Amino acid sequence: MHGGLVVFGIALVWLAYQGRLTAAALLAGHVFPAFIAVSCLFDNVPEGVHRATQMHFLSVALGGYFVFRRGGIYMKYVLPALCLTGFIVFSNTSIGFHDPALVIPESAAEIGVWTNTLTAMAELIFIVVIMNADLSVRRMMDIEMRKAIAHGDFQLHYQPQINEAGKITGVEALIRWQHAKMGNVPPVKFIPLAEETGLIVPIGNWVLRAACAQLAQWETRPETRHLTMAVNVSASQFRQPDFVQSVSEIVRLSGVTPSKLKLELTESMFVDNVDATVAKMNALKAIGIVWSLDDFGTGYSSLSVLNSFPLGQIKIDKSFVRDMLTNPSNMVVTEAIIELASKLNLQVIAEGVETVEQLNRLREAGCMSYQGYLFSPPLGIDAFSKLLSPEPSSAEPLTRHQPEPFAPDLAPAAMICPSLS
């Protein structure tokens, strides 16, 4: 058992080193309770001495709930409940594999009881301290997000979307937060908290207003009036009763051409209340707004979504693009998505394109729109304007190895982002 625990520890360290923290947490969430249960079953203490190994179930239950509080029902509730059940059972029964030859001496058993009890209490205190620190950070982040909304501290960055001729046809608007003290706060750190607190709704409305305002400015200039703008819509924002009215009013006041605005949804948003979802989508489609299905192929209802909802575009998820050259199954799925979109008369765009080889393979499969770091990372408005209106430069183009007829007008990308050249 000790040997197995050492191997388990090495596996956790390796997963953490690889950055696969979710996998490490899932492994720990299952192995720790199993190890404690087996230890309890073989905990042969003398009569009159109460075993205490089961005390560790409490820290695992609390820690599991804390780590997986944003996860599914199984990891958030079922696994902690099983740990608490194990604690109750082993605390009030003598269940186990009893072998008189393996009974621990009373003096050693008493030391073991104290050691297990004190260790389990230390674990609980450690987890409570971490939870309290996390709560403090979340409160601080909540306050700072409210200030950012009030003071307009959020910014939009724009990642170009490219057609088969190498021309920029549109952008995806991505929110960024440059905090005075915390520096650049990645969306992955504040968006989940915004979802939990409900702040995602005002943040989402701000993103939409800012995106439409920028799109309206581009429409006034001949060189940018062709650009489209893709904006992500959160589930909380979409489910607001006044969502259709709010979006329609923002579009009307901005004066943008509705057909140049693309609202991106994920498949998970199509699972519940299908009729209401279709009604909202049709209402906004009626004024010209295009609906795009983001992260296509990663959900559970892809085909029914394409058949039932008024979509105009689907995005091939970057996970398929990333492994398409090394994983034949991913390539098959990608080709099937492109063919299906073509037959359904849907636009298709591949996100996460990072290499020329990926680009060439997508072109061969029939995908003619792309987005990814091969062309440009998300850029602030000034850098993006330079990308649209390049100054004469001797900088070697980022896409210098791309074959004809692909001749993108992104020569300054290497100059703007030297790390990508």
C-alpha positions, 0 to 999 in steps of 0.5 A: 500500500505504501508503494502504491501511494508513492507511485500515486504521489509521483503521478500527481507531481508529473501531472502537475508538472505537465499543467494537467491540474484537472486530471491530477485533481480527478485522480486524487479525488478518487484515489485518496478515498479508496486508499483511506477505505482500504486502510480502515478495513485493515486497521486492526486495532486492539479491543477498546481502542477506537480507530481514527484512520477514517478521520481523513475522509473529512478533509478529502470531502471538504477539499473535494467540494472546494476543488470541484465546486464549479464542476458537475454533480458527481465530483461536487456532491456525490464524491464528498457524500461518499467520503462522509458516508465512509467516515460515518460507517467506519466511525460507528462499526468495526467492519474490516478484515480482522486477523489476530496475528495483525493486531497492532499493539495497544501502545502503538495503536494509541499513538496511531489514533492520536497521529491520525486525529491530529493529522486529519485536523491539520488537514481540515485547518489547512483546507479552511485557510485555503478556502478563506483565502480564496473567498477573500480573493473572490470578494476582492475580484468582485469589487474590482470587477464592479469598479471596472464596469463603472469606470470602463476599465475593460478593453476589447482586443480583436483577432482577425478572421482570414479568408482563402485569399489571405484577406481580413474579412472580420474579427472576433472581439475578445475582452481584456482587463488591464488592472492598475495593480494586478496588471493584465488579468486573463479572462480565465481568471475573472469570467468564471467568477463573473458568471457566478456573481451575475456580473457577466450580464453587464460585462456582456452588454458592455462588450456588445456596445463596445463592439458595435461602436467599433463596428460603426466606426469601421463602416464609415471608412471604405477600407474597413466597411467590409469587416464583420464582428463576432461577439461571444454571448454567455449563457446567463446573458442569453437567458435574460428575459430582455435579451432580444430587446437589449441587443436590438436596442444596442444595434439600433443605437449604434447604427451598424449593419446588423448582418455584420454582427455575429453572435457566438453561442456554445452547444451547451446553451441549446440543451434547455428550453429549446423553444425559447432559445429558437424564438430568441434566435429567430427574433434577432435573425429577423433583423439581420444578425448572424448566429455562429455556433462556437466550439462545434463538435465538443458538445453532445447535440451537434447534429440536432443543433444544426437541424433545429436552430437558425445558425449561419456559421459554425466554428471548428473547435481548436482542439480538432485543429490542434491535433488534426495532423497527428490524430487521424480521428480528428482529421476525419471529424474536421472533414465531416464538419466541413462537408456537413456545413457545406451541404447545410449552406452554413459558413464554416471557420476554423479557429486555433490555426497555428501552423502552415501545415494545419492551414494547408490541410484545412484548405484541402478539406474545403475550409476557406475561413481561418482564425488563429495565431498563425495570422495574428494574436488578439490585438488592441485597436491601435495594433489592429489598425496597423495590421489593416494599414501596414506601413512599408517595412522590410520585415519578413511576412509571418506567412512567408512559407504559405503556398499560392494562391494564399497571399495574406496581407499580414506582412506587419504581423511579425513586426507587431508581434515579433515573438510569432515570427 
